[in-house]
Amino acid sequence: MKGDAAAFREFWHLRDEAVEEGLCRYAPGIVDPPAEMGPALWSAVDRLPRLGRVLFAATGSMPRPQSPPASRLRERYLDPEEGGES
C-alpha cells in the first residue's frame, strides 16, 4: 500500500464503512446527534487546529461521506420489522 494513493482511498472507504456499521450495531444512541448537526459539524471540524495532529492534517482533504449517516445500516441492524437485529 505504501505509495499507492488509490489503495489508501479504498482502505479509507472500507474503514469508514466499518466504523459506521460498528456504531449502528454497538452504539446506536450516538449515531443520530452528529447526523442532525450536519454541515455545522463539518464546519466545526474544519476550524480545529491541525498543528501537532499529523494524521488529522494529512487526511483533512479526504472526501467526506456523502450518504445520510448510518441510515441504511440502522435499518439493517436495528429495525426488527425489516429483518434487522434488535
HELIX and SHEET records of a PDB file:
HELIX    1   1 ALA A    5  TYR A   26  1                                  22    
HELIX    2   2 PRO A   28  ILE A   30  5                                   3    
HELIX    3   3 ASP A   32  MET A   37  1                                   6    
HELIX    4   4 PRO A   39  ARG A   47  1                                   9    
HELIX    5   5 VAL A   54  THR A   59  1                                   6    
HELIX    6   6 SER A   71  LEU A   78  1                                   8    
HELIX    7   7 PRO A   80  GLU A   82  5                                   3    
END                                                                             
